[in-house]
C-alpha cells in the first residue's frame, strides 16, 4: 500500500564510574611582577587547587518507544511522520552517596555537615536527587515533493524534536565523598603551597565522614529538566545534468533548556547596600583579591569561591543555529568527480565547551552576556573536493602509454572566516573571584582594525588593544563574550596516485600527498587576556603561532608524503 508503518522500543541500563585522584594545580599570573613568567620564577602563587580522590558512580534505566509512517501520498509527494517517547529515569548513586544544595538546610544524616548541604538519606531528599520527567514526547515530520514529476526538481523539508542525554554527575559531587579546594593569592609558595591552609582530608570511608573548609559542591538544580533541540530544514535540489545536482538548503537548530554551570557563592563586594550596612569594612573598605578577603565575603560562609564553591547545573541556557547551505555534486562522468559546499551561518550559545566541573559565568546573577557567537562559529565556510582521472592515451608508443595512463589527481580545499575571540582580564577586578571576567570597551573606539593591513602588522596587533580598558575596581566590564573574530583559515591538500598491476592477484599503488600544498601560513588567534597594568600588555592582541587543519598549534607547515601500498 501507500503506507509503511514502523514501531520499536528500546531499553538501556547505563552504568557510569569515574575514579580519579585530584592532581594539584598551581598557577602564576602577573599580579606581583606584572609578568606571569616573573611571578612563576619567584614561586609566587596566584591560584592553587588541591583535593583527595573521587569515586563517582551512577546508574540509569532508560525506556524508548517510537512509531513512524512513510506515506506515499501521491506520485509526487512522500510524507514521513512519527513520534518518539523517551523515559530516562534520572541517574542515581547505587551507594546513596548523592548530595544537593538547599539554602538553610541542615543534614540529619551527617549532623556535622556544612549548612545547606543535603544528602540522600535526609528527609525529603530523593535517591535520584532530581525527579524524572514523563513528558518527553518528540514528534518528527518530513516531506519530499517532486515538483514536475520527472525527478529533476525536488523540494524537501522536515522538523524534529530531539532530547539530549543528561550527564551522570547530576548525582552531585561534594564532601564528604570528595574534597577539593581552590585558594587565591595564598601566603604559600611552590615549596610549601598549603602554608596556612587546612590539610587535605582523607578519602571517604563509610561511617567516618570528614569535612574540611572550604567546602565545595557541584549539584543539579532543583528545576533541572531535559535539554532538547528543535531541528528543521527546507531545501530545493535541482538536477542540472545527467551527473550533476545543485542543492540549496536552509537549516536551523534551536537548543532549549541547555545546561550551564554558574557559581552561587560569589564573594560579595558592596559599598552601598545591606552587606555594607552590616559590615562596611569587610564588604567594601578592606575588600581585596586575597584569600582571606574572599573567605570573609562569600555569600555562603565556609564554602569555596572562584567558580568552584557552589556550582549549580541549571537547564536555563539557549543556543541557536541558522544556516544557508549550497551544495554542488558532480558524480563521476568521464574524468571528473567533484563536491563543492558553501555555508553561510551563525551559531549562538551561552556555553560551547560543555564542561561540567566548574562555573565559567563571571556574573552568576546575569547570564545574558554569555549569549554570544559560539566558540566554533564561522560565518562563511567553503569546501571543495575533486578527483580527476587523467585521460586515457589509447595511441602512441607503448612506453609513453605505460607512463601516462592510469593517473589520478585529487585535492581538498578548505576555507573559512575567523572564529570568535573571548577578550578577558587577567585577575579579578570585580572582587567577586568569578571568572573569566571581561574588560570595558572604550567609548568611541572600535576594537577592529582595517583588514587590508600587511600580515606583519596583523601579527603584531590583530585587534585594537587601545579599545579595551580595565573596569573600575569592584565592577564588571561591558564587553560581551566572543565579541571579536580571529584570522581566517585557508588550506589546500593535493594528491597524485596510480595503481600498477603486477599480476592477476597483485597490485601496487603509488601515492604522493601534499598537505598545505602552497605552505599558506594560517595564523592562530591572538592573545586575548588584558593585563592589569596598561604599560605591560605582553601578548595581548599579538599572534604567536600558526594552526594546522586539525586546529593544533604549530602543525601548519607544508608536509609531503610518499607511500606504496601492495595489494594481494
N, C-alpha and C positions, 0 to 999 in steps of 0.2 A: 504494500500500500504506500501511501504518501507519508506515513509516519514511521519513525524509528525510535522507539522508546528504550531508555536505559535506566536502570536503577542499581544502586550499590550502597554498601555500608562498609565501614572500617572501624576497627578497634585498635588502639595503641596503648601500651603500658610503657611509659617513659621513666627511666631511672637516670639520675644525674648525680655525679660526685665530683667534687673539686677539692683536692688536697694540696696545700702549698704552705711553704714557710715564708713569712714576711721578710723580704730582703731589705736590709737597711738602705734608706735613700737619703743622701746628703747633697744639698745644693748651695752653691755660692752665687750671689748676684753682686751688682755694682753699688751696694749700699754704703760701703766704707771707703773704698779706694776709687770709686767711680768707674771701675772696670771689673767685670766678672772674673777675669783671669787674675787680677791683683788680689781680690778677696780670696780666691782659691789658693794662690801661692802662700798667702798668710794663714791659711787654715781657718778662715772666718766663715761661719755657717750662717746662711740666710734662712733656709728651712731644712728640716730633717723629719723623717718618718721611720718609726720602729714599730714592731709588733711581734706577736707569737704566731704559732701555727694555726691553720684553719682546716677544718674537716667538714666541708659543707656538702650535704647530700639532700636530695629531694626526689619525690615520686609524683607522677601524674597519670591519670587514666582519662583517655580521650575517646569519644564516640563521634563518628561522622556518617552522615546519610546524604544521599543525593538522588535526584531524578531529573532526567532531561529528555527532550524530544527534538529530533531533527525532522522538520516538517517541510516537505516539498510542496509549497502552496500552489505554485503554477510552474510552467516550464521555464519561466524566467526567475522566479523568486523562491529562495530557500530560507527558512527561518529556524533558528536554533533558540530554544529557551529551556530554562531549568531552574532548579532550586537546590541549594546545599544547606544542610543544617549541621552546625558544629556544636558539640557539647564537651569542651575540655574542662573537666573538673580541676579546680585550681591546685597548684603544687602544694605539697605538704612535706614536712620533715619527718621521716619514719620514726625517729627517736624523740619527737616532740621538742626538738631544740630550735624552735622558731620564736621570733620576737617582733614586736612592733613598737610604735611610739605613740603614746596618748598623753598630751599635756596634763599634768596634775595627777596622773595615775601612780599608785604605789603598789608594787608587786606583792602578792601574798605568797607566791611560790618561792621567791627569793626576797625575804624581808630586807636584806642589806643591799638590794639592787638600787641603782640610781633612780631618782624620781622620773616619772614619765615613761620608763621602760616597762613594757607589758609582755608576758610570756605565755606560750601555750601551757595550760595548767592553771592560769589565773582566771578568776571569774569573768565570764563574758568573752573570752578570747578563743576563737575557733581554731581547730587544728590547722586549717589551711590559711589562717590569718585573713585572707581576702575571700569573700564569698564567691561562689561560682555564678556565672550568668547563663540564663537559659533562653535568651532571645537572639542568639547568633544565627539569624537567617540570612543567607547570601544568595540573592537572585542573580541570574545571568540571562542575557538575551542578545542575539546577534542575527544578522541577515546578510545575504548575498543576492544581488539583483543584476541579472544580465540585461543591460539596457536595451539592446537591439535584438537579442535572441540569437546572435551569431558568435558569441564567445569572445568578441573583440573588446567590448567595454563593459566593465563590471563596477558596481558600487557596493561597498561593504561597510558595515558598521557594527558596533557592539557596545554593551555595557555590562559590567560585572562588579560585584562587591566581594572583596577578599579579606578575610580576617587574618591577622598576624598572630604568631605564637608569642606568649609571654615568657620572659626569662625566668629560670628556676630560682634566681636569687631573691624573688619576692618573699621567700620564707623568712628573710631578714638575716642580717649579719651584725653581730654586736656582742658585747660582754654578757655573760661570762664565757660564751662559746668562742669568741675571737676578740683579741685586743689589738688595736692599732692606735698610734698617737702621732700627731704632727705638731712640731714646735717651730716657731718663727723667731729668728734673731736671738738665739739662746746664748747663755753665758759659756757654753762649752765650745770645744774646738774639734778638729779632726782627730786629735789624740784622745779626747775624752768627750764625746758628743753629748752624753747624757748627764753632764755635770749639773747638779742641782735639780734634776728631774726624777720622777718616780721610776723605780725598777720595773722592768717588763715582767708581768705576772706569768706564772707557769701555764702550760696548756691546760685546757679544761678537763677536769676529772669529775665524773658524776658523783654527787654527794659532797663535793668540796668546791663550790663556786667561788671564784676570786674576782674582785672588782678593783680597778685602779683608775684614777683620773689621769688624763682626761678621757671621759667616756666617748665612745664612737658608735653610731648605729646607722645602718643602711636598711631602709624598710620600704614596704609597699604602702602607698597612700590608701586610706580607708575607702576612697571613692574610685579606686583603680578599676578600669573597665578594659575590655579587649580592644586593642587598636585595629583599625581596618582601613582599607584603601578602596576608593571608588575609581575604577579604571574604565575609560571609554575611548572610542576611536571612530573615525569616519574617513573613508578614503575612496579614491577612484583609481582603477587600474585600466590602462589602455594598451592594447597590443598594437605596436606601430610597424611591425614587420613580422615575418614568419618566426623569427628567433629573438625579437626584442620587445620588451614591455617597459612601460613607464608608470610609476605609481606616485600618487600624491596623497598623503595621509595627515590627518590631524590626530594627535594622541594626547590624552590628558590623564593624569593620575592625581587624586586628591587624598592625601593621608589625613585621617581624623583620629583623635584620641591617641596620638603618638606619645610614647613615654619619654619624659625628660626628667633629669635629676636636678634638684636645687636644694640648697642648704637652708634649713630652718633656724640655724643658730649663728647668724652673723654677729660680729662684735658691734655693739651699739655706739654710735657717735651722735651725741645730742647736746646742742648748746642752747636750746630754747624750750623743749618740751618737757614731758613728765619725767623722763630719766634725768634730765638736767636739774629739775627741781628737787629730785630725790638726792642726787649726789653730783653737784656741778664739777667737782674736782675730777672724779673718776671718769665721767662720761664726756667731759669737754676739756678742761684745763690740762689735765695730765694724760689725755689720750695720745697714744703713740703706736708704733708698729712693733713694740717689744712684746714678747710672750706674756709677761706679767700683766700688761695693759689689756691684751686680748682676753686673757682668762678672766679678768675682773669685769669686762664689759659684755660678755656673751649674753644672749637672750636667755639661754638655759644654763645656769651655773653648773660647772663641773664637766660639761660636755665640750668636746673638741671644737675647733673652729677651722677656718680656711677651706671650706668646701668639703670637709670630711667629718663634720661633727654630727649633725642630724640630717642625713641625706634622705630626702623624700623622693620616691619614684612615683611620679604622678602622670596620669594619662591626659595631659592638658595641652600637648603640643600639636602643631599643624604643619603639614607640608603640601606643596602644590607643584605640579609639573605640567607645563603646556608646551607642546612642540609641533612644528611643521616638518614632516619628513618627505623627501623626494628621493625616489629610488629608480635607477635605470638598470635594467638587467639585459645583457647581451649573451644569450646562450651560444654554445659552440656552433658556429656556422663558418664554414670554410676554415679560416685560420685564427679567428679571434673570439675569445670569451672575455667578458668584462662585467664588472659590477661597480656602479657609482652611486653613492648615497650622500645626501646633504641633509643636515638637520639644523633648523633654527628653533631654539628652545630657551626656556627659562625655568630653573628649578629653585624653589624657595623652601626653606625649612627653619626649624629652631635649633636643631642639632643634627649633624651629619654623621658623626662617627659611631653613634650607637653605644658608647661606653656607659657602664653602669656602676663603676667603682666610686666615683666622687663627682660632686657637682661642678659644673663649669658655667653657671649663670651668675654673672657678677652682681646682679640686682635681683635677689630672690623674690622681692615683692612686686617686681615689674618685669615680666618675661618678654614684653613686647619688643624691646631692642634686639632680642635674639632672633626674631623672624627676619630673615635676610637671605640673599643668594646662598645656595648650598655650597659647601666646600668644593664639590666636584663640578659645579656649574660651568658650562662653556656655551656661550651664546651661539656660535657658529661651529659646526663640525663637518668636515668634508673627508670622505674616504673613497679611494679608488683602488680597485684590484683588477688585474688583467693577466691573461696568458695568451701569448701569440706563438702559433706554430709556424716556423719558417717554411715558406712554400717549398713543396717537393720538386726537386730538379729531376725531371724524367729523362732528359737527354744530356749528352755531353760525356766527357771521359769518365770512366768508371771510378778512377781515383778521386776526381772532383766531386762526383755524386756521393761517394763514401764519406767525404769530409763535410759536405754542405748539408746533406739531408738529415732529418731526424731531430733537429734542434728546437728547443722551446725557450722562449724568453718571457719572463714574468716579472711582475712588480706590484708593490703595495705602497700607495701614497696616503699619508695621514696629515691632516692639518686641522687645527682648532684655535679658537681665540683663547685668551688667557683665563685662568681660574682665579677666584677671589683671594684677596689678602685680608686677613683679620689684623688690623693695626691695634697693638696692645701697649700697655705700660709696664715698665719694669718697677716692681714694688707695689705698694698699696697706698694710693693717695686718698681713698675713701675712708681709711682707718676701720674698715669692716673685715678685711682679710678675705673678701670674696673675689676670686679671680677667674679668668684673666680680665682685668679692667682695661678700659679704653680711654684715649685722650679726648681733648676738646678739638674741634675744628675752628681755626682762627677765622673770625668773621671777615668776609670779603675775599678770602683766599681759596683757590681751588687746589685740591690735592693732586690733580692730574697735570702732567707736563706734556708739551707737544709731542705727538707720536712720530714726527718726522725727524727727530734728532739722530745724530750719529750713535752707533751702537756703544762706543766708548762712553759717551755722555749718559746713555741709559744705564750702563753698568754702574757708574758712579752715583747716580741718583735717579732711580726708576720713577719715583713719585716725588712730589714737592714736600720735602720734610719740614719746610718752614710753615706749612699749612696746619701742622699739628702742635698742640701745646699741652703741657701738664695741667690738669684741673687744679683748682684751689683745694688745699688740704681739707679733707672731710667731705668732698663732693665727688660725684661720678662724672665722667666725660660724656659728651653728647654725640660722639662718633658711634655709629651702629656697627654691628658685626659684619664682616666681609664687605666693607664699604668701597674698596678699590680693587682693581684687577691687575694680575701679573702678566708676564710675557706670553706670547702665543707659542704654539708648538707646531713645527713642520718637520716631516721625516719622509724619506723615500728609501725603501728597500727594493733591491733588484736581484734577479736570479737568472742563470742560464744553465740548462741541463740537457742531457742526451743519454739515451739508452743504447747500448751496444749488445746485439745478440751474439753470444759466444757459441752457443749450441742450442739444441732443441729444448733443453731444460735449464740453461744458464743464461743470465742476463746481467750485464754490468752497467750501472747507472752512474754517470759523472754529473756533478752539480757544483756550480760556483755561486755563492751567495755574497751579496754586499749589503750590509746593514748601515743605514745612514749613508747612502751612496755618495752624496755630494758633501759629506762632512759638515752639515749645517749645524752651527752652534746654537742649540736651544737653551736659552737662559732659564735658570731656576728662579723661583720667587725671591724677592729681596728680603733683607732683614726687616722684620715687622715690629720690633719692640723699641718704643721710645724710651730713651734713658732718662733717669731722674734729673740729671744735670744737663742743661741746654748746651754747655760747651763741650760735652763729650758724648756725641751721638753714636760713636762706634760704627756698627754695621747697619744702622737704621737707614732704610732706603737703598742700601748697597747690595748689588748682586754678587755673590761669592762663588757661584757654582753653575754648572750646566746639568741638565737632566736628560736621561735616555727615554726610549719608548716605553719602558716599564715604570717610569716615574722615579727611578733610583738615581740619586745624585752621582755624578762622575762617570756615567756609562753612555755619554752622548757621542763619543768619537766614532769615526768610521771603522768598521770591522769587516774583514774579508774572511770567507770560509770556503775551503775546498773539501769536497767529500767524494768518496767512491763507495758504492753500495752494490754488493754482489747478491743476486737473487738466484736461488737454485731449489 
